[in-house]
């Protein structure tokens, strides 16, 4: 065995404890949710609960036309149906409440140093802070609320919100001035202007989101509720008219049978799981560390046709990286590599570090200790960096800057080197010349490096019918080169706020839903216009207020995952709705022949399953109706896996698996239950 027996037992004990912590409160909540004020949110389950209450009363009345044993079993299974539907909803809610409780605990008793009218700072409870209050937070203290840095620069640990332990830098001005409440300053100090009132912060929205009971229904859920209510009314009319048909031939159907038949025919499966599906979808979003202002945005993500993604940091790594070196005539590759490495040792920029990293992987070059050379750091004025080592000067930098350093004009460059510099520039890259004293060694090719796997993700989205548009401020030539490498469908080059907004409106006017992510104030108009606008948590306050989603991890590629969550939510709801309605149709034709066989003997020919008796038929259907909800709870919580396919293919797969399955499963299930009930003499 890979693990000693005591460790196995300890691991099993932890799993059992977690499972108990999840299902025990959910079981209690299943009974609490029997309150009609809570049941009215699900009209179908309210009907089931009222029917269960009616059958319970009928059990106490004499001469109800059914044996007491069968009547009690029908009543118990109806209550079981309601309780398990409640249990599914409570279980979905419980998956996020543990995190909500921990977040609440972290913010309780928090104080803040608020600046008063006299300019002095006084200690006050964080709960009393209001929008536009100014607070000071020093190293070791928690930031008391969402805000924007007015003064100072500090490292902030955002692990309480994002789960990422590495501190991030927050400073006044620019796109990294926003801070989140309940995060800890680990160095220096910050002067912060609070940007939200109590109950409106990121932390408050996260708590409200993970507590499923507070989640508002989305338009699709409301529309589905209307459909389910309509089907319930249709089957109610059908059931009510069955008694006159029975009496027309001198027979009669027990009232308890009609009540039970109503429950088996109405769409109880989707009615019992609808809330759980929605809450589980929101829970999956929270687990991605994305806060949605509404469920509408999540569902819109599932219907997105166009995905607009910023190039820098989303499609590419955000900093240009070294991709190749090209030597000048008469210079060996090793000479160029050694010179480029030494010229980059003192360059602390991301580009300089990428050159050092690239060269270290290529060859075991000699690197002198820092004490043995004089560092020449990169500056915007000189556009050069390098070192002076052993009376030799190693430099690298912009083409014109290096040429000026060695005393040459562009026309004086060796022709092969000049052609290579021109080729790099035309491809959208950045050429950096390397020299040793007055001798040109070659050129370094810096380029925007496309993130690995991003092309495959775009291909998968394309199969789902989603177009990707890369948004960049680069010139069209550079943008086209990167777009071709990344595999996007379209490009918006030299993008300005006006261009972004116009493109989104054009897509929407053509009937498409648009998703976009951004972090700067210049992205705010486009984020507000987009159907799904996701702002970065470390971006500007303007961007966060304009968007309907905030990514706490500030990872722009997360938008792709949000689209997948929205798609999975819609597909899951559609699959289970298809299964539920197909179930109802199957149960109608499975039960009625057996139920009416004694009144209309001719219908006995339609009793293809050979159900034992009317009592057995109705009880088997009730048992199946309850158990199918239990079986489908894991699917509702986990969600149906979304496969890369067109809408027509997804619909075909949905009908084939859940439509045909929904018709066949009841016949097999009801027959097996009928045989079991008969064998156990329960009917």
C-alpha positions in Angstrom: 0.0 0.0 0.0 1.2 3.6 -0.7 -0.1 4.9 2.6 0.2 3.3 6.1 -3.0 2.0 7.6 -3.2 4.7 10.3 -3.0 7.4 7.6 -5.6 5.7 5.5 -8.0 5.7 8.5 -7.2 9.3 9.3 -7.9 10.3 5.7 -11.2 8.3 5.7 -12.2 10.0 9.0 -11.6 13.4 7.5 -13.7 12.6 4.4 -16.5 11.2 6.7 -16.4 14.4 8.8 -16.6 16.6 5.8 -19.5 14.6 4.3 -21.3 14.7 7.7 -20.8 18.4 7.9 -22.5 18.8 4.6 -25.4 16.5 4.6 -26.6 16.7 8.2 -27.4 20.4 8.1 -29.0 19.9 4.7 -31.2 17.1 6.1 -32.4 19.5 8.8 -33.0 22.2 6.3 -35.1 19.8 4.2 -37.7 19.8 7.0 -37.4 23.6 7.6 -38.1 24.2 3.9 -41.5 22.5 4.3 -42.6 26.0 5.3 -45.2 27.1 2.6 -43.5 30.5 2.5 -40.4 28.8 1.2 -42.1 26.2 -0.9 -44.0 28.9 -2.9 -40.7 29.6 -4.7 -41.1 26.3 -6.4 -44.8 26.0 -7.5 -44.5 22.4 -8.6 -43.1 21.3 -5.2 -45.8 23.3 -3.4 -48.4 21.3 -5.3 -46.6 18.1 -4.3 -46.6 19.2 -0.7 -50.3 20.0 -0.7 -51.0 16.7 -2.4 -49.0 14.9 0.3 -51.0 16.7 3.0 -54.3 15.7 1.3 -53.3 12.0 1.0 -52.3 12.1 4.7 -55.7 13.4 5.6 -57.4 10.8 3.3 -55.5 8.0 5.2 -57.4 9.0 8.3 -60.8 8.8 6.6 -62.7 5.5 6.4 -64.0 4.1 3.1 -61.5 5.9 0.9 -61.5 3.0 -1.6 -57.9 2.0 -0.9 -56.4 -0.2 1.7 -54.8 1.6 4.6 -51.4 0.1 3.9 -51.3 1.3 0.3 -52.7 4.7 1.3 -50.0 5.2 4.0 -47.3 4.1 1.6 -48.5 6.7 -1.0 -48.6 9.5 1.6 -45.1 8.6 2.9 -43.6 8.5 -0.6 -45.1 11.9 -1.5 -43.6 13.4 1.6 -40.3 11.7 0.7 -40.5 13.4 -2.7 -40.9 16.9 -1.2 -38.2 16.3 1.4 -35.6 15.1 -1.1 -36.3 18.0 -3.4 -35.7 20.3 -0.4 -32.6 18.3 0.5 -31.1 18.8 -3.0 -31.6 22.6 -2.7 -30.2 22.7 0.9 -27.2 20.5 -0.2 -26.4 23.0 -3.0 -26.7 25.9 -0.6 -24.5 24.2 2.0 -21.6 23.8 -0.4 -20.9 27.5 -0.2 -22.1 28.4 3.2 -19.0 27.1 4.9 -16.9 29.6 2.9 -19.5 32.4 3.7 -19.2 31.6 7.4 -15.4 31.9 7.3 -15.6 35.1 5.4 -18.0 36.5 8.0 -15.8 35.4 10.9 -12.8 37.2 9.3 -14.6 40.5 9.1 -16.2 40.5 12.6 -14.7 42.8 15.2 -12.6 44.6 12.5 -11.6 48.2 13.3 -10.3 51.0 11.2 -8.3 54.2 11.5 -10.7 56.8 10.0 -9.7 60.4 9.3 -12.0 62.9 11.0 -12.9 66.4 10.0 -9.9 67.8 11.8 -7.5 65.6 9.8 -6.7 63.3 12.7 -7.2 59.5 12.7 -9.5 57.8 15.2 -10.2 54.1 15.7 -13.8 53.1 14.7 -15.6 49.8 14.0 -15.2 48.9 10.3 -19.0 48.4 10.1 -19.5 52.1 10.6 -17.5 53.1 7.6 -19.3 54.8 4.7 -18.5 55.6 1.1 -15.8 58.3 0.7 -14.5 57.8 4.3 -10.6 57.9 4.3 -8.7 55.4 6.4 -5.1 54.6 7.0 -3.9 51.0 7.1 -0.3 50.0 8.1 1.6 46.8 7.9 -0.1 43.9 9.7 -3.6 45.4 9.6 -6.6 44.3 7.6 -8.1 46.7 5.0 -11.5 47.4 6.4 -13.4 47.7 3.1 -13.3 48.0 -0.6 -11.4 51.2 -1.6 -9.0 53.1 -3.7 -5.5 54.0 -2.7 -5.0 57.8 -2.4 -1.4 57.7 -1.1 1.3 55.2 -0.4 2.6 51.9 -1.9 2.4 48.6 -0.1 2.4 44.8 -0.5 -1.1 43.3 0.2 -1.9 39.7 1.0 -5.2 38.9 -0.7 -5.3 35.2 0.3 -8.5 35.7 2.3 -10.3 36.6 -0.8 -8.4 35.0 -3.7 -6.6 32.1 -2.0 -3.3 33.3 -3.6 -0.7 33.5 -0.9 1.8 35.7 -2.9 1.4 39.4 -1.9 0.5 41.9 -4.7 1.6 45.6 -4.9 -1.0 48.3 -4.5 -0.3 52.0 -5.1 -2.0 55.2 -5.8 -2.8 56.1 -9.4 -2.8 53.8 -12.5 -4.7 50.6 -12.8 -3.5 48.9 -9.6 -5.0 51.3 -7.1 -8.1 49.3 -6.1 -8.0 47.3 -2.8 -10.4 44.7 -1.4 -11.8 44.6 2.1 -10.6 41.9 4.5 -7.1 41.7 2.8 -4.0 42.3 4.9 -1.3 44.9 4.3 2.1 43.2 4.8 4.5 46.1 4.3 4.5 49.9 4.5 1.2 51.8 4.6 -1.7 52.9 2.5 -4.2 55.8 2.7 -7.5 54.5 1.3 -10.7 56.1 0.2 -13.6 53.7 1.0 -15.7 53.1 -2.2 -18.7 51.1 -0.9 -21.3 51.4 1.9 -21.9 48.5 4.4 -23.5 45.5 2.6 -22.2 46.6 -0.8 -18.5 45.4 -0.7 -16.9 42.6 -2.6 -16.9 40.5 0.6 -20.6 41.2 1.2 -21.4 40.3 -2.4 -19.4 37.0 -2.1 -21.2 36.1 1.1 -24.6 36.8 -0.5 -23.7 34.9 -3.6 -22.6 31.7 -1.8 -25.7 31.8 0.4 -27.9 30.3 -2.2 -31.2 31.2 -0.5 -30.5 34.9 -1.3 -30.0 34.2 -5.0 -32.5 35.9 -7.2 -34.1 33.9 -10.0 -32.9 34.6 -13.5 -35.2 35.3 -16.5 -34.6 31.7 -17.8 -35.6 30.2 -14.5 -38.7 32.4 -14.3 -39.7 31.4 -17.9 -39.1 27.7 -16.9 -41.3 28.2 -13.8 -44.1 29.5 -16.0 -43.7 26.4 -18.3 -43.8 24.1 -15.3 -46.9 25.9 -13.9 -48.6 25.6 -17.3 -47.8 21.8 -17.5 -49.1 21.4 -13.9 -52.4 23.0 -14.8 -52.7 20.9 -18.0 -52.2 17.7 -16.0 -54.5 18.9 -13.2 -57.3 19.3 -15.8 -56.4 15.9 -17.2 -56.6 14.2 -13.8 -59.9 16.0 -12.9 -61.5 14.8 -16.1 -60.5 11.1 -15.4 -63.2 10.7 -12.8 -66.1 11.5 -15.1 -64.7 9.1 -17.7 -64.6 6.4 -15.0 -68.2 7.1 -13.8 -69.5 7.1 -17.4 -68.9 3.3 -17.4 -70.2 2.8 -13.8 -66.8 2.8 -12.2 -65.0 5.2 -9.8 -61.4 6.1 -9.1 -60.3 6.6 -5.4 -59.5 10.3 -4.7 -56.1 9.2 -3.2 -55.3 7.6 -6.6 -56.1 10.8 -8.5 -54.0 12.9 -6.1 -51.1 10.5 -6.4 -51.5 10.4 -10.2 -51.3 14.2 -10.4 -47.9 14.1 -8.7 -46.6 11.5 -11.0 -47.7 13.4 -14.1 -46.6 16.9 -13.3 -42.9 17.8 -13.9 -41.8 17.0 -10.3 -38.2 16.0 -11.4 -37.2 19.3 -12.8 -39.4 21.1 -10.3 -37.5 19.5 -7.4 -34.0 20.1 -8.9 -34.4 23.5 -10.5 -33.2 25.5 -7.5 -30.3 23.1 -6.9 -29.2 23.5 -10.5 -29.1 27.3 -10.3 -27.4 27.4 -6.9 -24.8 24.8 -7.9 -24.1 26.9 -11.0 -23.5 30.0 -8.9 -21.4 27.9 -6.5 -19.1 26.8 -9.4 -18.6 30.5 -10.3 -17.7 31.3 -6.7 -15.2 28.4 -6.7 -13.5 30.2 -9.7 -13.2 33.3 -7.5 -15.6 35.3 -9.7 -18.3 37.5 -8.1 -21.4 38.0 -10.3 -23.7 40.9 -9.6 -26.6 38.8 -10.9 -27.5 35.4 -12.1 -28.5 37.0 -15.4 -24.9 37.6 -16.2 -24.0 33.9 -15.6 -26.7 32.8 -17.9 -25.8 35.4 -20.5 -22.3 33.9 -20.4 -23.8 30.6 -21.5 -25.4 32.2 -24.5 -22.4 34.3 -25.6 -21.8 34.5 -29.3 -18.8 36.8 -29.3 -15.9 36.8 -26.8 -13.7 40.0 -26.8 -10.4 39.5 -25.2 -7.6 42.0 -24.5 -4.3 40.8 -26.1 -1.9 41.8 -23.3 -2.1 39.4 -20.3 -5.0 37.4 -21.8 -3.8 36.0 -25.1 -0.1 36.8 -24.5 1.9 36.8 -21.2 1.8 40.6 -21.0 5.5 41.3 -21.4 7.6 40.8 -24.5 9.9 37.8 -24.1 13.1 36.7 -25.8 12.3 34.2 -28.6 15.5 34.1 -30.7 19.0 35.6 -31.3 20.5 36.3 -34.7 24.3 36.8 -35.0 26.0 39.5 -37.1 28.4 38.3 -39.9 31.6 36.9 -38.4 30.1 36.4 -34.9 29.4 32.9 -33.5 26.2 32.0 -31.8 28.1 31.5 -28.5 29.8 34.9 -28.7 26.4 36.5 -29.2 24.8 34.5 -26.4 27.6 35.4 -23.9 27.4 39.1 -24.9 23.6 39.2 -24.7 23.7 37.5 -21.3 26.2 39.9 -19.8 24.4 42.9 -21.3 21.2 41.8 -19.6 22.4 40.9 -16.1 21.7 44.4 -14.8 18.4 44.8 -16.6 15.6 44.3 -14.0 12.8 44.7 -16.6 10.6 41.8 -17.5 12.2 41.8 -21.0 15.7 41.7 -19.6 14.9 38.9 -17.2 13.4 36.9 -20.1 16.6 37.2 -22.1 18.7 35.9 -19.1 16.2 33.0 -18.6 16.2 32.1 -22.3 20.0 32.1 -22.5 20.5 30.1 -19.4 18.4 27.3 -20.9 20.5 27.3 -24.1 24.0 27.1 -22.8 26.1 27.1 -19.7 27.4 30.6 -20.1 29.9 32.2 -17.7 28.2 34.7 -15.3 30.6 36.8 -13.2 29.6 37.7 -9.6 27.9 41.1 -9.2 30.8 42.5 -7.2 33.1 42.1 -10.2 31.3 44.3 -12.7 29.7 47.7 -12.8 26.0 47.5 -13.6 24.5 49.8 -16.2 20.7 49.7 -15.5 18.2 50.2 -18.3 16.6 53.7 -18.4 14.0 55.3 -20.6 16.5 58.1 -21.4 19.4 56.0 -22.7 17.3 52.9 -23.8 20.4 50.8 -23.0 21.5 48.4 -20.3 24.7 46.4 -19.7 27.8 46.0 -17.6 31.4 47.1 -17.6 33.4 44.0 -17.0 37.2 43.5 -17.2 37.6 46.8 -19.0 35.1 45.8 -21.7 31.6 47.3 -22.2 28.7 45.0 -22.9 25.5 46.8 -24.0 22.1 45.9 -25.5 19.1 48.1 -26.3 17.0 49.8 -28.9 18.5 49.8 -32.4 19.1 53.5 -32.7 20.5 53.7 -29.1 23.1 50.9 -29.7 24.1 52.3 -33.1 24.7 55.7 -31.4 26.8 53.9 -28.7 29.0 52.3 -31.3 29.1 55.4 -33.5 27.3 53.9 -36.6 24.4 55.0 -38.7 21.6 52.6 -39.9 23.1 52.5 -43.3 26.4 51.3 -41.8 24.9 48.1 -40.4 26.0 44.9 -42.1 23.3 44.1 -44.7 22.3 40.6 -43.2 21.9 42.2 -39.7 19.9 45.1 -41.2 17.6 42.7 -43.0 17.1 40.7 -39.8 16.2 43.9 -37.8 13.7 44.9 -40.5 12.1 41.4 -40.6 11.6 41.4 -36.8 10.0 44.8 -36.8 7.7 43.9 -39.7 6.6 40.7 -37.9 5.4 42.8 -34.9 8.4 42.0 -32.7 11.0 44.2 -31.0 14.6 44.1 -32.2 17.4 44.8 -29.6 21.0 45.2 -30.8 23.8 43.7 -28.7 27.4 45.1 -28.8 30.8 44.6 -27.2 32.6 47.9 -27.1 32.3 49.2 -30.6 31.5 45.9 -32.3 27.9 44.8 -33.1 27.3 41.1 -32.1 23.8 40.6 -33.3 20.1 41.2 -32.6 17.7 39.8 -30.0 14.1 39.1 -31.1 11.6 40.1 -28.4 7.9 39.2 -29.1 4.6 38.9 -27.4 4.5 35.2 -26.5 1.2 33.6 -26.9 0.2 31.6 -23.8 0.4 27.8 -24.3 -2.9 26.0 -24.9 -4.7 29.2 -25.7 -5.1 28.2 -29.4 -6.7 24.9 -28.4 -9.1 26.8 -26.0 -10.2 29.1 -28.8 -10.7 26.1 -31.1 -13.0 24.5 -28.5 -15.0 27.7 -28.2 -15.3 27.9 -31.9 -16.9 24.4 -31.9 -19.4 25.8 -29.4 -20.3 28.5 -31.9 -18.4 31.3 -30.0 -16.3 33.8 -32.0 -13.2 35.2 -30.4 -12.0 38.8 -31.1 -8.6 40.0 -30.0 -8.6 43.6 -28.8 -5.2 45.4 -28.9 -3.7 48.8 -29.2 -1.0 47.4 -31.5 -0.8 48.4 -35.1 -2.7 46.2 -37.6 0.5 44.4 -38.8 1.6 43.4 -35.3 -1.9 42.5 -34.3 -2.4 40.3 -37.3 0.8 38.3 -36.6 -0.2 37.6 -33.0 -3.8 36.8 -34.0 -2.7 34.2 -36.5 -0.5 32.5 -33.9 -3.2 32.6 -31.3 -5.9 31.4 -33.6 -8.5 34.1 -32.9 -11.4 34.7 -35.4 -11.1 38.4 -35.7 -8.9 41.4 -34.5 -9.7 44.9 -33.3 -6.3 46.7 -33.7 -5.4 50.2 -32.5 -8.3 49.9 -30.2 -9.6 53.0 -28.4 -12.5 53.2 -25.9 -14.7 54.5 -28.7 -13.7 51.6 -31.0 -14.4 49.0 -28.4 -17.8 50.4 -27.6 -18.7 50.7 -31.3 -17.7 47.1 -32.0 -19.8 45.7 -29.1 -22.8 47.7 -30.2 -22.4 46.5 -33.7 -22.3 42.8 -32.5 -25.4 43.4 -30.4 -27.3 45.1 -33.2 -26.6 41.9 -35.3 -28.3 39.9 -32.5 -25.3 38.5 -30.7 -24.5 38.4 -27.0 -21.0 39.8 -26.2 -18.6 39.1 -23.4 -15.6 41.3 -22.6 -13.0 41.6 -19.9 -11.0 44.7 -18.9 -9.2 46.4 -16.0 -8.7 50.1 -16.9 -10.9 53.1 -16.7 -10.8 53.2 -20.5 -12.5 49.8 -20.5 -15.5 51.0 -18.4 -17.8 52.0 -21.3 -17.3 48.7 -23.1 -17.7 46.7 -19.9 -21.0 48.4 -19.1 -22.3 47.9 -22.7 -21.3 44.2 -22.9 -23.8 41.5 -22.0 -21.1 39.9 -19.8 -18.5 42.4 -18.6 -15.8 41.0 -16.3 -13.5 43.4 -14.5 -10.2 42.5 -12.8 -10.2 42.9 -9.0 -6.9 44.8 -9.1 -8.2 47.1 -11.8 -9.7 50.6 -11.5 -12.8 51.3 -9.5 -14.5 52.6 -12.7 -14.0 49.2 -14.4 -15.3 47.2 -11.4 -18.4 49.4 -11.1 -19.2 49.2 -14.8 -18.8 45.3 -15.0 -21.4 42.8 -13.9 -18.7 40.3 -12.8 -15.4 40.8 -10.9 -12.6 38.3 -11.0 -10.9 38.2 -7.6 -7.8 36.5 -9.1 -7.4 39.2 -11.8 -6.9 36.6 -14.4 -8.3 37.7 -17.8 -8.3 34.2 -19.2 -11.0 33.3 -16.5 -13.6 34.7 -18.9 -13.2 31.5 -20.9 -14.0 29.5 -17.8 -17.0 31.7 -17.0 -18.4 31.0 -20.4 -18.0 27.3 -19.8 -19.9 27.6 -16.4 -22.7 29.5 -18.0 -22.9 27.0 -20.8 -22.9 24.1 -18.4 -25.7 25.7 -16.3 -28.0 26.1 -19.4 -27.2 22.6 -20.7 -27.8 21.0 -17.3 -31.1 22.7 -16.9 -32.1 21.9 -20.5 -31.1 18.2 -20.1 -33.0 17.7 -16.9 -36.0 19.6 -18.2 -36.1 17.3 -21.3 -35.7 14.2 -19.1 -38.5 15.4 -16.7 -41.0 16.1 -19.5 -40.2 12.8 -21.3 -40.7 11.1 -17.9 -44.1 12.5 -17.5 -45.2 11.4 -21.0 -43.9 7.9 -20.4 -45.6 7.6 -16.9 -48.9 8.8 -18.4 -49.0 5.9 -20.9 -47.5 3.4 -18.4 -50.0 4.0 -15.6 -53.4 4.8 -17.2 -54.0 1.4 -18.9 -53.4 -0.4 -15.6 -55.4 2.1 -13.6 -58.5 1.8 -15.9 -58.2 -1.9 -16.7 -60.9 -2.8 -14.2 -63.3 -0.1 -15.5 -62.5 -0.4 -19.2 -61.3 -4.0 -19.8 -60.4 -3.2 -23.4 -57.5 -1.0 -22.1 -55.9 -4.1 -20.6 -54.3 -4.7 -24.0 -52.4 -1.5 -23.5 -50.9 -2.6 -20.2 -47.8 -3.7 -22.0 -45.7 -3.8 -18.8 -48.2 -6.2 -17.1 -48.5 -4.2 -13.9 -50.1 -6.3 -11.2 -53.0 -4.0 -10.2 -54.1 -0.4 -10.1 -52.8 -0.1 -6.5 -49.4 -1.5 -7.6 -49.3 0.7 -10.7 -49.9 4.0 -8.8 -47.7 3.1 -5.9 -44.8 2.0 -8.2 -45.1 5.3 -10.1 -45.0 7.3 -6.8 -41.9 5.4 -5.6 -40.2 5.9 -9.0 -41.1 9.6 -9.0 -39.4 10.0 -5.6 -36.3 7.9 -6.3 -35.5 9.5 -9.6 -34.9 12.9 -7.9 -32.5 11.1 -5.5 -30.6 9.6 -8.4 -30.4 12.9 -10.3 -29.1 15.1 -7.3 -25.4 14.4 -8.1 -26.0 15.3 -11.8 -27.8 18.6 -10.8 -24.9 19.6 -8.4 -22.1 18.5 -10.7 -23.6 19.7 -14.0 -23.8 18.2 -17.4 -20.4 18.2 -19.2 -20.4 20.6 -22.1 -18.8 19.1 -25.2 -17.4 21.1 -28.1 -20.2 20.9 -30.6 -22.6 23.1 -32.5 -26.0 24.0 -31.1 -27.7 21.5 -33.4 -25.4 18.7 -32.3 -26.0 19.6 -28.6 -29.7 19.6 -29.1 -29.6 16.2 -30.9 -27.4 14.8 -28.1 -29.8 16.2 -25.5 -32.8 14.6 -27.1 -31.1 11.3 -27.7 -29.8 10.8 -24.2 -32.2 12.7 -22.0 -35.3 12.6 -24.2 -35.2 9.0 -25.2 -33.8 8.0 -21.8 -36.6 9.9 -20.1 -39.1 7.8 -22.0 -37.5 4.4 -21.5 -36.3 4.7 -17.9 -39.8 5.1 -16.3 -41.1 1.9 -18.1 -38.2 -0.2 -16.8 -38.1 1.5 -13.3 -41.9 1.2 -12.7 -41.9 -2.4 -13.8 -39.0 -3.3 -11.4 -40.6 -1.5 -8.5 -44.0 -3.2 -9.3 -42.3 -6.6 -9.2 -40.5 -5.8 -5.9 -43.7 -4.5 -4.2 -45.6 -7.6 -5.3 -42.9 -9.9 -4.1 -42.8 -8.1 -0.7 -46.6 -8.2 -0.5 -46.8 -4.5 0.0 -49.8 -4.2 -2.3 
